[in-house]
Amino acid sequence: MLALLAAILLLMAFTPLGYLRVGPLSITFNTIPVAIGAIALGPVCGAILGAVFGLTSVMGGSAMVMTLMSVNPIFAGIMCFVPRILEGLLAGFIAKALRQTRLEKPVSYGITGFLTAFMNTLFFMSALVILFGGSEFVQEKWTALAPGQNVLVFVCAFVGINAVIEMISTAIVSSAVSFALYKSKLLNDM
């Protein structure tokens, strides 16, 4: 199942299935296999899928990541991998903790999916601000798009719409797929 989810993640990352591009916004659905893996297989597999997601960020060659690679390749690598690995790992622990509650399975799976996408945005954007907030590239981008605004205000406004779409879609799809895996007895009962 881990290999299948990694393959799905790779397929999504390198085809239009994984991203919805609307103007300057890029909405990712690549958090869905990470959430499903974390729910079905646990924290370690969630972290592995997060690492695959991070690898696709580096290999996918988005203009922003490629520019940040030229600014500082080590920081760009950290920004692409660490948040995604943490997202998958923590999603696995969240799923494990929610199994101990009285919540209905689809609800707990949906909460895990929602939080997976939330953590993806929070961790990735935090890493961007911490590692590259003072870089000329980022300074120019937010000065051009939001003159006179604090970087945090700009980041929140810029990612707000796509983050909400990512969280809702990941919650719905990961809940449905994970519940189907549960009903078919393919979900790892941790």
C-alpha positions in Angstrom: 0.0 0.0 0.0 2.9 2.4 0.8 4.4 1.8 -2.7 0.9 2.3 -4.3 0.4 5.6 -2.5 3.9 6.8 -3.4 3.2 5.9 -7.0 -0.1 7.8 -6.9 1.8 10.8 -5.3 4.4 10.7 -8.1 1.7 10.5 -10.7 -0.2 13.4 -9.2 2.9 15.5 -8.8 4.0 15.2 -12.4 0.6 15.5 -14.1 -2.1 18.1 -13.8 -3.9 15.8 -11.3 -1.8 17.0 -8.4 -2.1 20.8 -8.9 -4.7 23.3 -9.7 -3.1 26.4 -11.0 -5.2 29.6 -10.9 -3.2 32.7 -11.8 -0.3 33.0 -9.3 -1.9 30.4 -7.0 -1.0 26.8 -7.0 -3.4 24.5 -5.1 -1.9 21.1 -4.4 -3.8 17.9 -3.9 -0.6 16.0 -3.2 -1.4 16.1 0.5 -4.2 13.5 -0.1 -1.9 10.4 -0.5 0.1 11.6 2.5 -3.0 11.8 4.7 -4.3 8.5 3.5 -0.9 6.8 4.1 -0.7 8.4 7.6 -4.3 7.2 8.4 -3.9 3.7 6.9 -0.3 2.9 7.7 0.8 5.2 10.6 3.3 7.9 11.3 6.4 6.3 9.8 4.7 5.7 6.4 3.2 9.2 6.6 6.7 10.5 7.0 8.0 8.5 4.1 5.1 9.7 1.9 5.9 13.3 3.1 9.5 12.7 2.0 8.2 11.6 -1.5 6.1 14.8 -1.6 9.2 16.8 -0.7 11.2 15.1 -3.4 8.5 16.0 -6.0 8.7 19.6 -4.9 12.4 19.6 -5.7 12.1 17.6 -8.9 8.9 19.3 -10.1 10.8 22.5 -10.7 8.3 25.1 -9.8 9.6 28.6 -10.6 9.7 29.6 -7.0 11.6 26.5 -5.8 14.0 26.7 -8.7 14.7 30.4 -7.9 15.1 29.6 -4.2 17.5 26.8 -5.1 19.7 29.4 -6.8 19.5 31.6 -3.7 20.4 28.8 -1.2 20.1 25.1 -2.3 20.5 23.8 1.3 17.7 26.0 2.7 15.5 25.2 -0.3 16.0 21.5 0.3 15.2 21.9 4.0 12.1 23.9 3.0 10.9 21.2 0.6 11.6 18.2 2.8 11.3 19.0 6.5 7.8 20.4 6.4 6.5 17.6 4.3 8.1 14.9 6.4 6.8 16.5 9.6 3.3 16.8 8.0 3.2 13.0 7.3 4.7 12.0 10.6 2.3 14.2 12.7 -0.7 13.2 10.6 0.1 9.6 11.5 0.2 10.5 15.2 -3.0 12.5 14.9 -4.8 9.5 13.2 -3.5 7.2 15.9 -4.8 9.5 18.6 -8.2 10.0 17.0 -8.6 6.2 16.9 -8.8 6.3 20.7 -11.7 8.7 20.6 -15.4 8.0 20.2 -15.5 9.9 16.9 -17.0 8.1 13.9 -14.3 6.8 11.6 -15.1 9.1 8.6 -15.0 12.1 10.9 -11.7 11.2 12.4 -10.3 10.5 9.0 -11.6 13.8 7.7 -10.0 15.7 10.7 -6.7 14.0 10.0 -6.9 14.9 6.3 -7.8 18.5 7.1 -5.0 18.8 9.6 -2.5 17.2 7.1 -3.2 20.0 4.5 -3.2 22.6 7.3 0.2 21.4 8.5 1.5 21.4 4.9 0.7 25.0 4.5 1.7 26.1 8.0 5.1 24.3 7.9 6.0 25.1 4.3 5.1 28.8 4.5 6.8 29.1 7.9 10.0 27.6 6.5 9.7 30.0 3.5 9.5 33.0 5.9 12.2 31.7 8.3 14.7 30.6 5.7 14.0 33.1 2.8 12.0 35.9 4.4 15.0 38.3 4.2 16.1 37.2 0.7 16.0 39.7 -2.1 13.7 37.3 -4.2 11.1 37.1 -1.5 11.4 40.8 -0.5 10.8 41.8 -4.2 7.9 39.4 -4.5 5.9 40.6 -1.6 6.9 44.3 -2.1 5.5 44.1 -5.6 2.3 42.2 -4.6 1.7 43.9 -1.2 3.6 47.2 -0.9 4.0 48.3 2.7 2.6 45.1 4.1 4.2 42.9 6.7 5.4 39.6 5.2 3.2 37.5 7.5 0.1 39.5 6.4 1.1 39.0 2.8 1.7 35.2 3.3 -1.7 34.7 5.0 -3.5 36.6 2.3 -1.6 35.0 -0.5 -2.1 31.4 0.7 -5.5 31.8 2.3 -7.7 30.8 -0.6 -5.7 27.8 -1.8 -5.0 26.6 1.8 -8.8 26.5 2.5 -9.4 24.5 -0.8 -6.5 22.2 0.0 -7.8 21.5 3.5 -11.4 20.9 2.5 -10.5 18.6 -0.5 -7.9 16.6 1.5 -10.5 16.2 4.4 -13.2 14.9 2.0 -11.1 12.6 -0.2 -8.9 11.2 2.6 -12.0 10.5 4.7 -13.8 8.7 1.9 -10.8 6.7 0.7 -9.7 5.8 4.3 -13.2 4.7 5.2 -13.3 2.5 2.1 -10.0 1.0 3.2 -11.4 0.4 6.7 -14.6 -1.2 5.4 -12.5 -3.5 3.1 -10.2 -4.4 6.1 -7.1 -2.9 4.4 -6.5 -0.3 7.0 -3.7 -1.0 9.5 -5.3 -1.1 12.9 -2.6 0.5 15.1 
